[in-house]
Amino acid sequence: MELHINHRGTVHCVYDEALDLAALGTMEIRRASHVEPDGAGAWWADLSPVGGPKLGPHARRSAALEAELNWLQQNLLEPRKEKLP
């Protein structure tokens, strides 16, 4: 789990239960994506909730989850980008 702290002291991350995030203070959790299969059994990571693309098709759910996490880390969590409100 990567924690990114901006200049205001706000922490952003992709939610994970590896840490008790509530210990950092008040939390706001928002959905960033949906990982779901299509009718043919291929998996897609739909990042439209944060203005991102639809990634896929992937043969396995785990591959779609990995693509989702990589996109979120590169596009929403890099400190210099400040894209999260």
C-alpha positions in Angstrom: 0.0 0.0 0.0 1.3 3.4 -1.0 0.4 6.5 1.0 0.7 9.8 -0.7 0.7 13.0 1.4 0.1 16.3 -0.3 1.3 19.7 0.9 -1.8 20.2 3.0 -1.1 16.9 4.9 -4.0 15.1 3.2 -3.3 11.4 2.7 -4.4 9.7 -0.5 -4.2 6.0 -1.3 -5.9 3.0 -2.9 -7.9 1.5 -0.1 -6.4 -1.6 1.5 -6.8 -3.2 4.9 -3.0 -3.5 5.4 -3.1 -0.5 7.7 -5.8 0.9 10.0 -6.3 4.1 8.0 -8.7 5.5 10.6 -5.7 5.9 12.9 -4.6 8.7 10.5 -7.8 10.7 11.1 -11.2 11.3 9.4 -11.5 9.2 6.3 -13.4 9.8 3.0 -13.7 6.7 0.9 -14.8 7.0 -2.8 -15.1 4.4 -5.5 -12.5 4.9 -8.2 -13.4 2.0 -10.5 -15.4 -1.1 -11.2 -13.8 -4.5 -12.1 -16.3 -6.7 -13.8 -16.6 -9.5 -16.4 -18.3 -9.0 -19.7 -20.7 -11.5 -21.3 -17.8 -13.4 -22.8 -16.0 -13.9 -19.5 -13.3 -11.3 -20.1 -12.5 -8.9 -17.3 -12.5 -5.1 -17.5 -11.4 -2.4 -15.1 -13.7 0.6 -15.7 -12.1 3.8 -14.2 -14.9 6.1 -15.4 -15.8 7.1 -11.8 -12.5 9.1 -11.7 -12.6 10.1 -15.4 -10.3 7.3 -16.5 -10.5 4.7 -19.3 -11.9 1.2 -19.5 -8.9 -1.2 -19.3 -9.1 -4.7 -20.9 -10.1 -7.2 -21.9 -8.2 -9.3 -19.4 -8.4 -13.1 -19.3 -8.2 -13.1 -15.4 -9.8 -10.9 -12.8 -6.4 -10.6 -11.1 -4.9 -9.1 -14.3 -7.8 -6.5 -14.4 -7.2 -5.7 -10.7 -3.5 -5.2 -11.4 -4.2 -2.9 -14.4 -6.6 -1.0 -12.2 -4.1 -0.5 -9.4 -1.3 0.5 -11.8 -3.5 3.1 -13.5 -4.7 4.6 -10.2 -1.1 4.8 -8.9 0.2 6.4 -12.0 -2.7 8.8 -12.7 -4.2 9.7 -9.3 -1.6 9.1 -6.6 1.5 10.7 -7.9 2.0 13.7 -5.6 2.9 16.2 -8.3 -0.3 15.7 -10.1 -2.8 16.6 -7.3 -5.8 15.3 -9.2 -7.8 14.1 -6.2 -10.1 16.7 -4.8 
